């Protein structure tokens, strides 16, 4: 782990949330530095269709991740929005119901390009020192969720952002 990626975190809060009915684009990527660009391209594609998603709740946008910290050769990203129902969605959309979970929620007051630093610090510093045990990474519960509020501006990379880490109760 590259120590230069560690940053000072804001104080997290606890939250119980879910279930979350999500719809969007789910893709698998190799565990390489180049995949960072592919993640941005996935967000650009999905972001362009968000306003047209049927049944959109307006609760912001979500980036869910599996396999980032498992030591495997690949990981998954699911760019999604919360919807009221699954009917009427484009055939190309993936859907997922994330079960109710307990989360530790970290505000991310920095530019979106620094989310990697926040996630790395949570996983390699905060989580081992906190006494919490991560509960995600398998099945329908991701390792972590990036949440983007309605005021998030993808053009400037600023606005409300949080990182949600599912933890065992």
C-alpha positions as CSV (number, residue, x, y, z in Angstrom):
1,X,0.0,0.0,0.0
2,X,1.3,3.4,-1.0
3,X,1.5,5.5,2.2
4,X,1.4,8.7,0.1
5,X,-2.3,8.0,-0.6
6,X,-3.3,8.3,3.0
7,X,-5.2,11.5,4.0
8,X,-6.9,13.0,7.0
9,X,-10.5,11.7,7.2
10,X,-13.4,13.7,8.5
11,X,-15.3,12.1,11.5
12,X,-17.6,9.3,10.2
13,X,-21.1,8.7,11.3
14,X,-23.1,5.4,11.7
15,X,-26.1,4.8,9.5
16,X,-28.5,1.9,8.9
17,X,-29.8,2.0,5.4
18,X,-31.7,-0.2,3.0
19,X,-32.8,-2.1,1.3
20,X,-31.7,-0.1,-1.7
21,X,-33.3,-0.9,-5.1
22,X,-30.7,0.1,-7.6
23,X,-30.5,0.2,-11.4
24,X,-27.6,1.1,-13.7
25,X,-24.4,-0.2,-15.4
26,X,-22.3,-3.0,-13.9
27,X,-18.9,-3.8,-15.3
28,X,-15.8,-5.8,-14.4
29,X,-12.3,-4.4,-14.7
30,X,-8.7,-5.7,-14.4
31,X,-6.9,-4.6,-11.3
32,X,-4.7,-2.1,-13.1
33,X,-4.0,1.7,-13.0
34,X,-5.5,2.0,-16.4
35,X,-8.9,0.9,-15.0
36,X,-9.2,4.3,-13.3
37,X,-9.9,5.8,-16.8
38,X,-12.4,3.1,-17.6
39,X,-14.3,3.9,-14.3
40,X,-14.6,7.5,-15.4
41,X,-15.9,6.5,-18.8
42,X,-18.5,4.3,-17.2
43,X,-19.7,7.2,-15.1
44,X,-19.8,9.5,-18.2
45,X,-22.0,7.0,-20.1
46,X,-24.3,6.3,-17.1
47,X,-24.4,10.0,-16.0
48,X,-25.8,11.0,-19.4
49,X,-28.8,8.7,-19.0
50,X,-29.6,9.3,-15.3
51,X,-32.2,12.0,-15.9
52,X,-34.2,9.6,-18.2
53,X,-34.2,6.6,-15.8
54,X,-37.9,5.6,-15.1
55,X,-38.9,5.6,-11.4
56,X,-35.8,7.6,-10.3
57,X,-36.1,8.5,-6.7
58,X,-33.8,11.5,-6.8
59,X,-31.7,10.1,-3.9
60,X,-28.4,10.8,-5.7
61,X,-26.1,8.4,-7.5
62,X,-24.2,5.4,-6.3
63,X,-20.9,3.7,-7.2
64,X,-20.7,0.2,-5.6
65,X,-17.5,-1.8,-5.6
66,X,-16.7,-5.5,-5.2
67,X,-13.2,-7.0,-5.2
68,X,-11.1,-3.9,-4.7
69,X,-9.5,-5.3,-1.5
70,X,-9.7,-9.0,-2.0
71,X,-6.4,-9.4,-3.7
72,X,-7.9,-10.7,-6.9
73,X,-7.1,-9.9,-10.5
74,X,-10.3,-7.9,-11.1
75,X,-13.0,-5.8,-9.5
76,X,-16.5,-4.7,-10.3
77,X,-18.1,-1.3,-10.3
78,X,-21.9,-0.7,-10.4
79,X,-22.8,2.8,-11.3
80,X,-26.5,3.2,-10.2
81,X,-29.4,5.2,-9.1
82,X,-32.1,4.3,-6.7
83,X,-35.4,3.5,-8.3
84,X,-39.0,2.9,-7.1
85,X,-39.5,-0.2,-9.3
86,X,-37.8,-2.3,-11.9
87,X,-40.4,-2.1,-14.6
88,X,-39.7,0.1,-17.6
89,X,-36.0,0.1,-17.2
90,X,-33.8,-0.2,-20.3
91,X,-32.8,-3.9,-21.1
92,X,-29.2,-2.9,-20.8
93,X,-29.5,-2.0,-17.2
94,X,-28.4,-4.2,-14.4
95,X,-30.4,-4.2,-11.2
96,X,-29.6,-5.0,-7.6
97,X,-31.4,-4.9,-4.2
98,X,-28.8,-4.2,-1.6
99,X,-30.1,-5.6,1.7
100,X,-30.5,-3.4,4.8
101,X,-27.0,-2.9,6.3
102,X,-25.2,-1.0,8.9
103,X,-22.7,1.5,7.4
104,X,-19.9,3.8,8.6
105,X,-20.3,6.9,6.5
106,X,-17.3,9.1,5.7
107,X,-17.9,12.6,4.2
108,X,-15.6,13.3,1.3
109,X,-15.2,17.1,1.1
110,X,-12.4,17.0,-1.5
111,X,-12.5,16.9,-5.3
112,X,-13.8,13.6,-6.8
113,X,-10.2,12.7,-8.0
114,X,-9.3,12.2,-4.3
115,X,-11.9,9.5,-3.6
116,X,-9.2,6.9,-4.1
117,X,-7.3,8.5,-1.2
118,X,-10.4,8.5,1.1
119,X,-11.1,4.8,0.3
120,X,-7.5,3.8,0.7
121,X,-7.3,5.5,4.1
122,X,-10.5,4.0,5.3
123,X,-9.4,0.5,4.3
124,X,-5.8,0.5,5.3
125,X,-5.8,2.8,8.3
126,X,-9.2,3.6,9.8
127,X,-10.8,0.2,9.5
128,X,-7.9,-1.8,11.1
129,X,-7.7,0.7,13.9
130,X,-11.4,1.1,14.5
131,X,-12.4,-2.2,15.9
132,X,-15.1,-2.5,13.1
133,X,-15.3,-5.5,10.8
134,X,-16.2,-4.9,7.2
135,X,-19.4,-6.8,6.2
136,X,-19.3,-6.5,2.4
137,X,-17.6,-7.8,-0.6
138,X,-19.7,-10.9,-1.3
139,X,-23.2,-11.3,-2.8
140,X,-25.4,-8.2,-2.9
141,X,-23.4,-6.3,-0.3
142,X,-20.5,-4.3,-1.9
143,X,-17.1,-3.7,-0.1
144,X,-18.0,0.0,-0.2
145,X,-20.4,2.5,-1.8
146,X,-19.6,5.9,-3.1
147,X,-22.6,8.2,-2.8
148,X,-23.0,11.4,-4.8
149,X,-25.6,13.9,-3.6
150,X,-28.0,15.7,-6.0
151,X,-25.7,18.8,-5.8
152,X,-22.7,16.8,-7.1
153,X,-21.4,18.4,-10.4
154,X,-19.6,15.9,-12.6
155,X,-18.2,18.7,-14.7
156,X,-16.3,20.3,-11.7
157,X,-15.9,17.1,-9.6
158,X,-17.3,18.8,-6.6
159,X,-20.4,18.6,-4.4
160,X,-21.7,16.2,-1.7
161,X,-19.9,12.9,-1.7
162,X,-19.7,10.1,0.9
163,X,-18.1,6.7,1.2
164,X,-20.3,4.1,2.9
165,X,-18.6,1.0,4.4
166,X,-20.9,-1.8,5.4
167,X,-19.9,-3.1,8.8
168,X,-21.0,-6.0,11.1
169,X,-23.3,-4.9,13.8
